[in-house]
């Protein structure tokens, strides 16, 4: 005797009842359509990067504009860069890059090497320092300057970087640089 019931209770092969717990704390699992859309979006992004890349000048402007998201932050301007301002030493290889940023009374001296960065705030003061990276950074690395204003840490592997310093109630952001 066939009553039209094929054993699936009208669920088209899906064994989950409406409103049933999926075992993930009530959150729905990505279905195939959402997963496929994510893959398609990533493929389109890769194709656009190859066929119509963002011009370097536009990328630089976008990165500079991102620095403005802290509107209350003061911008520390680059006042010395050893690649531009220093006299090269003949025969010296793998020389660290020296950078000096300044805003008002605060000066940030940074030495950039293949292993990371070392720096000091002048006048000496403690601070929390975030190493910002772009264009697709993970969470920024956080460094701590001691009471003498000294700090050290790693740089982003590729792309531009900037430093965001929080000293007391003040926020200072350096210009974006390439390591």
Buried (B, 14 or more C-beta within 10 A) or exposed (E): EEEEEEEEEEEEEEEEEEEEEEEEEEEEEEEEEEEEEEEEEEEEEEEEEEEEEEEEEEBBEEBBEBBEEBEEBBBBEBEBBBEEEEEEEEEEEEEBBBBBBBBEEBBBBBBBEEEBBBBBBEEEBBBBBBBBBBEEBEEBBEBEBEEEBBBBBEBBEEBBBBBBBBBEEBBBBBBBBEB
